[in-house]
């Protein structure tokens, strides 16, 4: 969590009031977390989240069978959003990730999993619950081989750290971290943070 901002501000949105009540009760037990708003309707959802200005918004992926995820992520790209889904859908999770979602949690998971996701996102990372990583085929059955340093840098970037922060965590210079990132990106033919995160999912780095 951001040490300078305590407690963490969390906004909750889901069409099921009972689910909201249970989640709110779970979070109420955490001294470093404060629920600053909740809603069980998709009406004015974007406006309500923006007004509450939470550190993390935990939002049901759909309301009355209609997805609100894409609209929310498009309207509030700077906000950290964890989506709560009715069932696991790896392909959809990857698409929402590419749009900027920071977490994907299954509704049937225990409250401790949602809490774990919130804390991961507060630390600048991402969290995906029960998503099976797809395998990327290659001619010889193996993907490009990254060095340990290249993997370390890429993993930290996927978790939301900047190049400078990744370098500090590993104990190398920022220039070296940039070099490792460039080499790894070249090997994998990826050119954006979204693609780095997608690769991280295939490697199981969020588990």
NORSUL-V29780 format. One record per backbone hydrogen bond with DSSP energy under -0.5 kcal/mol. NH is the residue of the N-H (numbers start at 1). CO is the residue of the C=O. If there is no record, write none. Layout:
NH&CO + NH&CO
This chain:
3&1 + 5&2 + 6&4 + 8&32 + 10&8 + 10&34 + 11&56 + 12&37 + 13&58 + 14&39 + 17&15 + 20&16 + 21&17 + 22&18 + 23&19 + 24&20 + 25&21 + 26&22 + 27&23 + 28&24 + 29&25 + 29&26 + 30&27 + 31&29 + 33&30 + 34&8 + 36&10 + 36&34 + 37&10 + 39&12 + 45&42 + 48&44 + 49&45 + 50&46 + 51&47 + 52&48 + 53&49 + 54&49 + 55&9 + 56&9 + 57&80 + 58&11 + 58&56 + 59&57 + 59&82 + 60&13 + 61&84 + 63&66 + 66&63 + 67&65 + 68&61 + 69&61 + 72&68 + 73&69 + 74&70 + 75&71 + 76&72 + 77&74 + 79&76 + 81&79 + 82&57 + 83&81 + 83&103 + 84&59 + 85&83 + 85&105 + 93&89 + 94&90 + 95&91 + 96&92 + 97&93 + 98&94 + 99&95 + 100&96 + 100&97 + 101&96 + 102&81 + 103&81 + 104&127 + 105&83 + 107&85 + 109&106 + 113&110 + 114&110 + 115&111 + 116&112 + 117&113 + 118&114 + 119&115 + 120&116 + 121&117 + 122&118 + 123&119 + 124&121 + 125&120 + 127&102 + 129&104 + 132&130 + 137&135 + 141&138 + 146&144 + 151&147 + 152&148 + 153&149 + 154&150 + 155&151 + 156&152 + 157&153 + 158&154 + 159&155 + 160&157 + 161&156 + 166&162 + 167&163 + 168&164 + 169&165 + 170&166 + 171&167 + 172&167 + 177&173 + 178&174 + 179&175 + 180&176 + 181&177 + 182&178 + 183&179 + 184&180 + 185&181 + 186&182 + 187&183 + 188&184 + 189&185 + 190&185 + 196&192 + 197&193 + 198&194 + 199&195 + 200&196 + 201&197 + 202&198 + 203&199 + 204&200 + 204&201 + 205&200 + 207&204
